[in-house]
Amino acid sequence: MSSQVLIPQTSALTVFARLLHAYRWLSREIEARLIERHGLTVNDFETLLHLSREEDGKLRRVDLAERLRLTPSGVTRLLDGLERSGLTEKAVCDADARVSYAVLTDAGRVVLQAAYETHSETTGELIGARLSPAELAEIASLLARLPGVGGVEGEACAGEGAAPPPPAP
């Protein structure tokens, strides 16, 4: 008797498996280039991108943790590394000492701009070169119908066609 578990293949399961495999492959490829060229992980890049899109480059750490889908301690570890690199800094709220902010530094903006170009080039090469503009639009439209995806326009990880981060000062 075989110990193999038989799981019926459904279209939804196939789509999920392909999305998962594509995500993992793309993430590894993008991260390898970001680390090699800029010393940034994908999470570092996404953090700097979120901060760059906020007024004054500043975001409450708890809000950043939510956007990155990290625990408060996870975002603290992430920001500790970015702070040591001089890409972000910690700020406190004058009105409430319990509130702290992550702030994008000028050096962080410079690194983000260069990393954004690498990210955009890489996504163009790995995705855009394999799919037509019409196919990209169709996939984006279909994925937007899934829960938790609607309204995401390259904001979590800037992709082809997404608005670039603000220019460095």
C-alpha positions as CSV (number, residue, x, y, z in Angstrom):
1,M,0.0,0.0,0.0
2,S,1.3,3.4,-0.9
3,S,1.8,6.1,1.7
4,Q,1.3,8.8,-0.8
5,V,-1.6,11.1,-0.1
6,L,-3.8,11.7,-3.1
7,I,-5.0,15.3,-3.3
8,P,-7.3,16.0,-6.2
9,Q,-6.0,18.7,-8.5
10,T,-8.3,21.6,-8.9
11,S,-7.9,24.7,-11.0
12,A,-7.8,26.9,-7.8
13,L,-5.1,24.6,-6.3
14,T,-3.0,24.8,-9.5
15,V,-3.3,28.6,-9.6
16,F,-2.3,28.8,-5.9
17,A,0.7,26.5,-6.5
18,R,1.9,28.5,-9.5
19,L,1.5,31.8,-7.7
20,L,3.5,30.5,-4.8
21,H,6.3,29.1,-6.9
22,A,6.4,32.3,-9.1
23,Y,6.5,34.4,-5.9
24,R,9.3,32.4,-4.4
25,W,11.4,32.4,-7.6
26,L,10.9,36.1,-8.3
27,S,11.6,37.0,-4.7
28,R,14.9,35.0,-4.7
29,E,16.0,36.6,-8.0
30,I,15.1,40.1,-7.0
31,E,16.6,39.8,-3.5
32,A,19.9,38.4,-4.9
33,R,20.3,41.4,-7.1
34,L,19.3,43.9,-4.4
35,I,21.8,42.3,-2.0
36,E,24.6,42.2,-4.6
37,R,24.2,45.7,-5.8
38,H,22.8,47.6,-2.7
39,G,23.1,45.4,0.3
40,L,19.3,45.3,0.8
41,T,16.9,42.5,1.3
42,V,13.5,42.6,-0.3
43,N,12.1,43.5,3.2
44,D,14.6,46.3,3.5
45,F,13.6,47.6,0.1
46,E,9.9,47.4,0.8
47,T,10.5,49.2,4.2
48,L,12.4,52.1,2.5
49,L,9.7,52.3,-0.2
50,H,6.9,52.6,2.3
51,L,8.7,55.3,4.2
52,S,9.5,57.2,1.0
53,R,5.8,57.4,0.2
54,E,4.9,59.1,3.5
55,E,5.0,62.8,4.2
56,D,8.4,63.6,5.7
57,G,9.4,60.0,5.1
58,K,8.1,59.1,8.5
59,L,5.8,56.3,9.7
60,R,4.7,54.9,13.0
61,R,6.6,51.7,13.6
62,V,3.4,49.9,14.5
63,D,1.9,51.0,11.2
64,L,5.0,49.9,9.3
65,A,4.9,46.5,10.9
66,E,1.3,46.1,9.8
67,R,2.1,47.1,6.2
68,L,5.1,44.7,6.1
69,R,3.0,42.0,7.7
70,L,5.6,41.7,10.5
71,T,5.3,41.4,14.2
72,P,6.4,44.5,16.3
73,S,9.6,42.6,17.2
74,G,10.2,41.6,13.6
75,V,10.0,45.2,12.4
76,T,12.3,46.3,15.3
77,R,15.0,43.8,14.1
78,L,14.5,45.0,10.5
79,L,14.8,48.6,11.4
80,D,17.8,48.0,13.7
81,G,19.8,46.9,10.7
82,L,18.6,49.8,8.5
83,E,19.4,52.2,11.3
84,R,22.9,50.8,11.7
85,S,23.4,51.3,8.0
86,G,22.2,54.9,8.3
87,L,19.2,54.4,6.0
88,T,16.6,55.0,8.6
89,E,16.5,56.6,12.1
90,K,14.2,56.4,15.0
91,A,12.1,59.3,16.2
92,V,9.8,59.7,19.1
93,C,6.5,61.5,19.3
94,D,6.6,64.7,21.3
95,A,3.0,64.3,22.5
96,D,3.2,60.6,23.4
97,A,6.5,58.9,24.4
98,R,4.9,55.5,23.8
99,V,4.8,56.2,20.0
100,S,7.9,55.9,17.9
101,Y,8.5,56.5,14.2
102,A,10.8,55.1,11.6
103,V,12.2,57.9,9.5
104,L,13.9,57.6,6.1
105,T,17.2,59.4,6.0
106,D,18.8,61.3,3.1
107,A,21.2,58.4,2.7
108,G,18.2,56.0,2.7
109,R,16.6,58.0,-0.2
110,V,19.8,57.8,-2.2
111,V,20.1,54.0,-1.7
112,L,16.4,53.5,-2.4
113,Q,16.5,55.4,-5.7
114,A,19.4,53.2,-6.9
115,A,17.7,50.0,-5.6
116,Y,14.4,51.0,-7.2
117,E,16.1,51.2,-10.6
118,T,17.6,47.7,-10.0
119,H,14.2,46.4,-8.9
120,S,12.4,47.9,-11.9
121,E,15.0,46.6,-14.3
122,T,14.8,43.1,-12.7
123,T,11.0,42.9,-12.8
124,G,11.0,44.1,-16.3
125,E,13.5,41.4,-17.3
126,L,11.8,38.6,-15.3
127,I,8.2,39.4,-15.9
128,G,7.8,42.1,-18.5
129,A,10.0,40.4,-21.1
130,R,7.9,37.2,-20.9
131,L,4.4,38.7,-21.0
132,S,2.9,41.3,-23.4
133,P,1.5,44.5,-22.0
134,A,-2.1,43.1,-22.5
135,E,-1.2,39.9,-20.6
136,L,0.3,41.9,-17.8
137,A,-2.8,44.1,-17.6
138,E,-5.1,41.0,-17.6
139,I,-3.1,39.2,-14.9
140,A,-3.1,42.4,-12.7
141,S,-6.9,42.7,-13.2
142,L,-7.5,39.1,-12.3
143,L,-5.3,39.2,-9.3
144,A,-7.0,42.4,-8.1
145,R,-10.2,40.4,-7.6
146,L,-8.6,38.2,-4.9
147,P,-9.1,39.1,-1.3
148,G,-6.4,41.5,0.1
149,V,-5.0,42.4,-3.3
150,G,-7.4,45.0,-4.7
151,G,-6.0,48.5,-4.8
152,V,-2.3,47.3,-4.7
153,E,-0.6,49.1,-7.5
154,G,3.1,48.3,-7.1
155,E,3.1,49.9,-3.7
156,A,4.4,47.0,-1.7
157,C,7.0,46.1,-4.2
158,A,7.4,48.6,-7.0
159,G,6.9,46.8,-10.3
160,E,6.9,47.8,-13.9
161,G,4.7,50.9,-14.4
162,A,4.6,51.7,-10.7
163,A,5.3,55.3,-9.6
164,P,9.0,55.6,-8.6
165,P,9.9,56.7,-5.2
166,P,10.4,60.4,-4.6
167,P,13.8,61.7,-5.9
168,A,16.7,61.9,-3.5
169,P,17.1,65.4,-2.0
